[in-house]
């Protein structure tokens, strides 16, 4: 290994006769061009701050005492042992993941595992909203509970965003992550921007609103969003193959006890229903109109039962108060505990949802799925519609004509074939870490148009 240290004070840049201990700057330029041409991706053209950051991350925590067997007196010949750090000091590279919504828990679980397998430290925060914390507990994730949901009022949303960002600040300052990662957690992005922590937002709906202070530095999105206008600069957008549900769907193993726990009977046609997110900025009342028509049809059809999955306790109470007829004779059941969403979908004959994640989860599992979402349709849903994996319901008439209340073949097993989304996303995260920490990509990697 060769180490070359240079200083501009000893270089002659203007072509005049060299003074003592000076040399033409062209010598250095020619040397760099030779190294770049001959040893591409086998050299590190660093700055002093990058060298300092590298050694700061890779150094041992403390020197051994003289009576420690690993201690070597000055001048003695010793065999250097690895300290658990690789060439990048990965064991000291800390990645902060924020779980902001229920679907983020199963999505990030495989990503967290893969990042740890590659030697990174991962710390997690979770918002106390919907079923985030309950599902994180079920999946045995270690996290810090920070903040809550503030309802659908626009001004409370803005206040909640700012307040949760403030609540996250002590965690970020204490842990000093090298990178912040989320699936659209605006509070994390906002405080990361304030603290100058490089942040990465994974997302799959291009019409989500992002206020200026909470716009991400990097984005990782499905290839279906290629060409769409996004919140990050074009050279900081990376694409993965497939859909985000491909990250965790291949690892799904059905739990046979779910059917019994829910009290479902053989011979019934089971419809899992996910109401619209009436507190989201993209909510439209037309989605509720389709939901009410769907529940009306289920109530009138013999041999059909609904598994209703309200967004929160308030939505559940409103349904039971305003529509008690849905729940007569157990025609509609609301699970009284948190189940894995994929288990509920697999126990169903079809799925009707007013939200994107559950639609795409069903599509990933091969379960018939219908969308009653009436906001602006995203590129991923349009792709699934073209592929015949998702049916879009436009009006109340189509509730009766397009939705097929028929049993699904139950002798099938979910496909466990590996898909590209997980490896693509984790590889992209590593590429971003290299660029943010060292100003360049790892050896043997093309830049793909990425810039620091």
C-alpha positions as CSV (number, residue, x, y, z in Angstrom):
1,X,0.0,0.0,0.0
2,X,1.3,3.4,-0.9
3,X,0.4,6.6,0.9
4,X,1.0,10.0,-0.8
5,X,0.6,13.3,1.0
6,X,0.8,16.6,-0.9
7,X,0.5,20.3,-0.1
8,X,-0.2,23.2,-2.5
9,X,2.5,25.3,-0.8
10,X,5.2,23.2,-2.6
11,X,3.5,23.2,-6.0
12,X,4.2,25.8,-8.8
13,X,0.9,26.6,-10.5
14,X,1.7,29.5,-12.7
15,X,4.6,28.1,-14.8
16,X,7.3,30.4,-13.5
17,X,10.7,29.0,-12.6
18,X,10.4,26.8,-9.5
19,X,11.9,27.9,-6.2
20,X,13.8,25.7,-3.9
21,X,11.6,22.7,-2.8
22,X,9.0,23.6,-5.4
23,X,7.8,21.4,-8.3
24,X,5.4,22.0,-11.2
25,X,1.7,21.2,-10.4
26,X,1.6,19.4,-13.8
27,X,3.7,16.6,-12.2
28,X,0.9,16.0,-9.7
29,X,-1.8,16.3,-12.3
30,X,-0.1,13.7,-14.5
31,X,0.4,11.4,-11.6
32,X,-3.3,11.5,-10.7
33,X,-4.3,10.9,-14.2
34,X,-2.0,7.9,-14.3
35,X,-3.4,6.5,-11.1
36,X,-6.9,7.0,-12.2
37,X,-6.3,5.3,-15.5
38,X,-4.2,2.4,-14.2
39,X,-5.8,1.7,-10.8
40,X,-9.4,2.7,-11.2
41,X,-11.5,2.0,-8.0
42,X,-8.3,0.9,-6.2
43,X,-7.3,4.2,-4.8
44,X,-8.8,6.8,-2.4
45,X,-8.5,10.4,-3.4
46,X,-9.4,11.8,-0.1
47,X,-9.6,15.1,1.8
48,X,-8.1,15.5,5.3
49,X,-11.6,15.6,6.8
50,X,-12.4,12.3,5.1
51,X,-9.3,10.6,6.5
52,X,-10.1,11.9,9.9
53,X,-13.7,10.6,9.7
54,X,-12.5,7.2,8.6
55,X,-10.0,6.8,11.4
56,X,-12.4,8.2,14.0
57,X,-14.9,5.5,13.0
58,X,-12.4,2.7,12.8
59,X,-10.3,3.3,15.9
60,X,-10.6,1.0,18.9
61,X,-12.5,2.3,21.9
62,X,-9.6,2.2,24.3
63,X,-5.9,1.1,24.5
64,X,-5.3,-2.2,26.5
65,X,-3.7,-2.0,29.8
66,X,-0.1,-3.2,30.2
67,X,-1.2,-6.4,32.0
68,X,-3.7,-7.2,29.2
69,X,-2.4,-10.1,26.9
70,X,-3.2,-7.9,23.9
71,X,-0.8,-5.2,25.1
72,X,2.5,-4.9,23.1
73,X,5.4,-2.9,24.4
74,X,6.8,-0.3,22.1
75,X,9.1,-1.8,19.5
76,X,7.9,-5.4,19.9
77,X,6.6,-7.5,17.0
78,X,2.9,-8.3,17.3
79,X,0.2,-9.8,15.1
80,X,-2.4,-7.1,14.6
81,X,-5.9,-8.5,15.3
82,X,-9.1,-7.3,13.7
83,X,-11.2,-5.1,16.0
84,X,-14.5,-5.9,14.3
85,X,-14.3,-3.0,11.8
86,X,-13.9,-3.5,8.1
87,X,-12.3,-1.0,5.7
88,X,-15.2,1.3,6.2
89,X,-15.5,1.0,9.9
90,X,-19.1,-0.3,9.3
91,X,-19.5,-1.3,13.0
92,X,-19.3,2.4,13.8
93,X,-21.6,3.5,11.0
94,X,-25.0,4.1,12.7
95,X,-28.2,4.2,10.7
96,X,-31.3,5.7,12.2
97,X,-34.6,4.3,11.1
98,X,-37.9,6.0,12.0
99,X,-41.1,3.9,11.9
100,X,-43.9,6.5,11.3
101,X,-46.8,4.3,10.1
102,X,-48.0,0.7,10.5
103,X,-46.8,-0.6,7.1
104,X,-43.3,0.6,7.8
105,X,-42.8,-2.1,10.4
106,X,-42.9,-5.2,8.2
107,X,-41.3,-3.3,5.4
108,X,-38.2,-2.3,7.4
109,X,-37.8,-5.5,9.3
110,X,-35.9,-7.3,6.5
111,X,-34.0,-4.2,5.7
112,X,-32.9,-3.9,9.3
113,X,-31.7,-7.5,9.3
114,X,-29.8,-7.1,6.1
115,X,-28.1,-3.9,7.3
116,X,-27.0,-5.6,10.5
117,X,-25.8,-8.6,8.5
118,X,-23.6,-6.2,6.5
119,X,-22.1,-4.8,9.7
120,X,-24.0,-1.6,10.3
121,X,-25.5,-0.5,13.6
122,X,-29.2,0.3,13.4
123,X,-31.2,2.4,15.9
124,X,-34.9,2.8,15.7
125,X,-37.6,5.3,16.7
126,X,-41.3,4.6,16.4
127,X,-44.3,6.9,16.4
128,X,-47.1,6.0,18.8
129,X,-49.8,6.0,16.1
130,X,-52.1,3.4,14.6
131,X,-50.6,-0.1,15.3
132,X,-46.9,0.9,14.8
133,X,-45.7,0.1,18.3
134,X,-47.9,-3.0,18.8
135,X,-46.6,-4.5,15.5
136,X,-43.0,-3.6,16.3
137,X,-43.4,-5.4,19.6
138,X,-44.9,-8.4,17.8
139,X,-41.9,-8.5,15.4
140,X,-39.5,-8.1,18.3
141,X,-37.9,-4.8,17.1
142,X,-36.0,-2.7,19.7
143,X,-37.1,0.9,19.4
144,X,-37.6,4.2,21.2
145,X,-41.2,5.4,21.3
146,X,-41.3,9.1,20.2
147,X,-44.4,11.3,19.5
148,X,-47.9,10.5,18.4
149,X,-50.5,11.2,15.8
150,X,-52.4,14.6,15.9
151,X,-55.5,13.8,13.8
152,X,-56.7,15.2,10.6
153,X,-56.9,18.9,11.4
154,X,-54.4,20.7,9.1
155,X,-53.0,23.0,11.8
156,X,-52.7,20.2,14.3
157,X,-50.8,18.2,11.7
158,X,-48.3,21.0,11.1
159,X,-47.9,21.5,14.9
160,X,-47.5,17.7,15.3
161,X,-44.9,17.6,12.6
162,X,-42.8,20.3,14.3
163,X,-43.3,19.0,17.8
164,X,-42.3,15.4,17.0
165,X,-39.3,16.7,15.2
166,X,-38.3,18.6,18.4
167,X,-39.0,15.4,20.4
168,X,-36.7,13.4,18.0
169,X,-33.8,15.9,18.4
170,X,-32.3,14.5,21.7
171,X,-32.3,11.0,20.2
172,X,-30.5,12.1,17.0
173,X,-28.0,14.2,19.0
174,X,-27.2,11.4,21.4
175,X,-26.8,8.7,18.7
176,X,-25.1,10.8,16.0
177,X,-26.3,8.6,13.1
178,X,-24.4,8.8,9.9
179,X,-27.6,8.6,7.9
180,X,-31.4,8.8,8.7
181,X,-33.7,6.5,6.9
182,X,-37.5,6.3,6.7
183,X,-40.5,5.6,4.4
184,X,-41.7,9.2,4.4
185,X,-41.4,10.1,8.0
186,X,-41.5,13.9,7.7
187,X,-40.6,14.6,11.3
188,X,-37.3,12.7,11.0
189,X,-36.5,14.4,7.7
190,X,-37.2,17.8,9.2
191,X,-34.9,17.4,12.2
192,X,-32.3,15.6,10.1
193,X,-32.2,18.7,7.8
194,X,-31.9,21.0,10.8
195,X,-29.1,18.9,12.3
196,X,-27.4,18.3,8.9
197,X,-27.8,14.6,9.1
198,X,-27.9,13.1,5.5
199,X,-31.4,11.6,5.1
200,X,-33.0,9.0,2.8
201,X,-36.7,8.8,2.1
202,X,-38.0,5.6,0.6
203,X,-41.4,6.2,-0.9
204,X,-43.8,4.8,-3.5
205,X,-46.5,7.5,-3.9
206,X,-45.4,10.4,-5.9
207,X,-48.3,12.7,-5.0
208,X,-47.5,12.8,-1.3
209,X,-47.0,16.4,-0.1
210,X,-43.7,17.4,1.3
211,X,-43.2,20.9,2.8
212,X,-39.9,22.6,1.9
213,X,-38.1,22.2,5.3
214,X,-39.0,18.5,5.3
215,X,-37.9,17.6,1.7
216,X,-35.4,14.7,1.7
217,X,-31.8,14.8,0.5
218,X,-32.0,11.4,-1.1
219,X,-34.9,9.3,-2.4
220,X,-35.2,5.6,-3.2
221,X,-38.4,4.8,-5.2
222,X,-39.8,2.0,-7.4
223,X,-38.9,2.0,-11.1
224,X,-42.5,2.7,-11.8
225,X,-41.9,6.3,-10.7
226,X,-39.2,6.9,-13.2
227,X,-39.9,10.2,-14.9
228,X,-42.3,11.4,-12.2
229,X,-41.6,14.7,-10.5
230,X,-40.2,14.0,-7.0
231,X,-39.1,16.0,-4.0
232,X,-35.3,15.3,-4.2
233,X,-33.0,16.5,-6.9
234,X,-32.9,14.1,-9.9
235,X,-29.3,13.0,-9.4
236,X,-30.2,11.9,-5.8
237,X,-33.0,9.6,-6.8
238,X,-32.3,5.9,-7.0
239,X,-34.7,3.2,-8.3
240,X,-35.5,-0.3,-7.2
241,X,-37.2,-3.1,-9.1
242,X,-40.7,-4.2,-8.2
243,X,-42.8,-2.7,-5.4
244,X,-42.0,-2.1,-1.7
245,X,-44.2,-5.1,-0.7
246,X,-41.8,-7.3,-2.5
247,X,-39.3,-6.6,0.3
248,X,-41.2,-8.7,2.8
249,X,-43.9,-10.7,1.0
250,X,-41.5,-13.5,-0.1
251,X,-40.7,-14.2,3.6
252,X,-44.3,-14.7,4.5
253,X,-45.3,-18.0,6.1
254,X,-49.1,-18.2,6.8
255,X,-50.1,-18.7,10.4
256,X,-52.9,-21.4,10.3
257,X,-54.2,-20.3,13.7
258,X,-55.5,-17.0,12.4
259,X,-58.6,-18.4,10.9
260,X,-59.6,-20.1,14.1
261,X,-58.8,-17.0,16.3
262,X,-61.0,-14.9,14.1
263,X,-63.8,-17.4,14.3
264,X,-64.1,-17.9,10.5
265,X,-65.9,-20.9,9.1
266,X,-65.2,-23.0,6.0
267,X,-67.6,-22.2,3.2
268,X,-67.8,-18.5,4.0
269,X,-66.5,-16.0,1.5
270,X,-64.2,-13.7,3.5
271,X,-63.7,-10.1,2.4
272,X,-61.0,-8.1,4.1
273,X,-61.9,-4.4,4.0
274,X,-59.6,-1.5,4.7
275,X,-61.4,1.8,5.0
276,X,-60.0,5.0,3.5
277,X,-57.5,7.0,5.5
278,X,-59.8,9.9,6.4
279,X,-57.1,11.7,8.3
280,X,-54.6,11.8,5.4
281,X,-54.1,14.8,3.2
282,X,-55.0,12.8,0.1
283,X,-58.4,11.7,1.5
284,X,-61.5,12.3,-0.6
285,X,-65.1,11.6,0.6
286,X,-65.8,9.7,-2.6
287,X,-63.8,6.8,-1.1
288,X,-66.2,6.7,1.8
289,X,-69.2,6.5,-0.5
290,X,-67.7,3.4,-2.1
291,X,-67.0,1.9,1.3
292,X,-70.6,2.3,2.4
293,X,-71.9,0.8,-0.8
294,X,-69.5,-2.1,-0.4
295,X,-70.6,-2.8,3.2
296,X,-74.3,-2.5,2.0
297,X,-73.6,-5.2,-0.6
298,X,-71.8,-7.5,1.9
299,X,-74.7,-7.1,4.3
300,X,-77.2,-8.2,1.6
301,X,-75.2,-11.2,0.3
302,X,-75.6,-14.5,2.1
303,X,-72.5,-16.5,2.9
304,X,-70.2,-13.4,2.9
305,X,-68.4,-12.0,5.9
306,X,-66.2,-9.0,6.3
307,X,-63.0,-8.5,8.3
308,X,-63.0,-4.8,8.8
309,X,-59.7,-3.1,9.6
310,X,-60.3,0.4,10.8
311,X,-57.4,2.9,10.7
312,X,-57.6,3.7,14.4
313,X,-59.9,3.4,17.5
314,X,-61.8,6.6,16.6
315,X,-62.7,5.3,13.1
316,X,-63.8,2.0,14.6
317,X,-66.1,3.7,17.1
318,X,-67.6,5.9,14.4
319,X,-68.5,2.9,12.3
320,X,-70.1,1.0,15.1
321,X,-72.1,4.1,16.2
322,X,-73.2,5.2,12.7
323,X,-73.6,1.8,11.1
324,X,-74.6,-0.8,13.7
325,X,-76.3,-2.9,10.9
326,X,-72.8,-3.8,9.6
327,X,-72.0,-5.8,12.8
328,X,-75.3,-7.6,13.3
329,X,-75.0,-11.4,13.6
330,X,-71.2,-11.1,13.3
331,X,-71.6,-10.2,9.6
332,X,-68.6,-7.9,10.1
333,X,-65.8,-8.6,12.6
334,X,-63.1,-6.2,13.8
335,X,-60.0,-8.1,15.2
336,X,-59.5,-7.4,18.8
337,X,-55.8,-7.7,18.7
338,X,-53.0,-6.9,16.2
339,X,-52.5,-9.6,13.5
340,X,-49.9,-9.7,10.8
341,X,-51.6,-8.0,7.9
342,X,-50.4,-10.6,5.4
343,X,-52.0,-13.4,7.5
344,X,-55.4,-11.5,7.3
345,X,-55.0,-11.1,3.5
346,X,-54.1,-14.8,3.1
347,X,-57.1,-15.8,5.1
348,X,-59.4,-13.8,2.7
349,X,-61.0,-14.6,-0.6
350,X,-60.6,-11.1,-1.8
351,X,-59.5,-7.7,-0.5
352,X,-61.1,-4.3,-0.9
353,X,-59.1,-1.3,0.4
354,X,-59.1,2.4,0.4
355,X,-55.3,2.5,0.9
356,X,-52.3,1.7,-1.1
357,X,-50.2,-0.6,1.1
358,X,-52.9,-3.3,1.7
359,X,-53.8,-3.2,-2.0
360,X,-50.2,-3.8,-3.0
361,X,-49.7,-6.5,-0.3
362,X,-52.6,-8.5,-1.7
363,X,-51.2,-8.0,-5.2
364,X,-47.8,-9.3,-4.0
365,X,-49.5,-12.4,-2.5
366,X,-51.7,-13.0,-5.5
367,X,-54.9,-12.4,-3.6
368,X,-57.7,-10.7,-5.7
369,X,-57.8,-7.0,-4.7
370,X,-60.0,-4.0,-5.5
371,X,-59.2,-0.4,-4.8
372,X,-61.8,2.1,-3.7
373,X,-59.1,4.8,-3.3
374,X,-60.4,7.9,-5.2
375,X,-57.5,10.3,-4.7
376,X,-54.9,10.8,-7.4
377,X,-53.8,7.3,-8.6
378,X,-50.1,6.7,-8.2
379,X,-47.8,5.2,-10.8
380,X,-47.4,1.9,-8.8
381,X,-51.1,1.3,-8.8
382,X,-51.4,2.2,-12.5
383,X,-48.7,-0.4,-13.2
384,X,-50.5,-3.1,-11.1
385,X,-53.7,-2.3,-12.9
386,X,-52.0,-2.7,-16.3
387,X,-50.6,-6.1,-15.1
388,X,-54.0,-7.3,-14.1
389,X,-53.1,-7.5,-10.3
390,X,-55.4,-4.7,-9.2
391,X,-58.9,-3.6,-10.1
392,X,-59.8,0.1,-9.7
393,X,-63.4,0.8,-8.6
394,X,-64.6,4.1,-10.0
395,X,-68.2,4.5,-8.7
396,X,-70.9,2.8,-6.7
397,X,-72.2,0.9,-9.7
398,X,-68.9,-0.9,-10.1
399,X,-69.1,-2.1,-6.5
400,X,-71.9,-4.4,-7.8
401,X,-70.6,-5.2,-11.2
402,X,-66.8,-5.4,-10.9
403,X,-66.2,-7.0,-7.5
404,X,-66.5,-10.8,-7.7
405,X,-67.6,-12.3,-4.4
406,X,-66.4,-15.8,-5.1
407,X,-64.2,-18.2,-3.1
408,X,-60.4,-18.3,-3.8
409,X,-58.5,-21.5,-4.2
410,X,-57.1,-22.3,-0.7
411,X,-54.8,-25.1,-1.7
412,X,-52.3,-22.5,-3.0
413,X,-49.1,-21.5,-1.1
414,X,-47.6,-18.1,-1.2
415,X,-44.7,-17.6,-3.5
416,X,-41.3,-17.4,-1.7
417,X,-39.3,-16.7,-4.8
418,X,-36.7,-14.0,-3.9
419,X,-37.4,-10.6,-5.5
420,X,-35.0,-7.8,-6.3
421,X,-36.5,-5.0,-4.2
422,X,-34.7,-5.9,-0.9
423,X,-31.2,-6.2,-2.3
424,X,-31.7,-3.1,-4.6
425,X,-32.8,-1.0,-1.6
426,X,-30.0,-2.1,0.7
427,X,-27.4,-1.7,-2.0
428,X,-28.6,1.8,-2.6
429,X,-28.4,2.6,1.1
430,X,-24.7,1.5,1.0
431,X,-24.0,3.6,-2.1
432,X,-25.4,6.7,-0.4
433,X,-23.4,6.0,2.8
434,X,-20.2,5.8,0.7
435,X,-21.0,9.1,-1.1
436,X,-21.9,10.9,2.1
437,X,-19.0,9.7,4.1
438,X,-16.2,9.5,1.5
439,X,-17.4,11.6,-1.4
440,X,-17.4,8.7,-3.8
441,X,-18.8,5.2,-4.5
442,X,-17.2,2.0,-3.3
443,X,-14.6,0.3,-5.5
444,X,-15.9,-1.5,-8.5
445,X,-19.2,0.4,-8.5
446,X,-20.4,2.6,-11.4
447,X,-21.8,5.9,-10.3
448,X,-25.1,5.6,-12.1
449,X,-25.4,9.3,-12.4
450,X,-25.1,9.9,-8.6
451,X,-23.4,12.9,-7.3
452,X,-22.4,13.9,-3.7
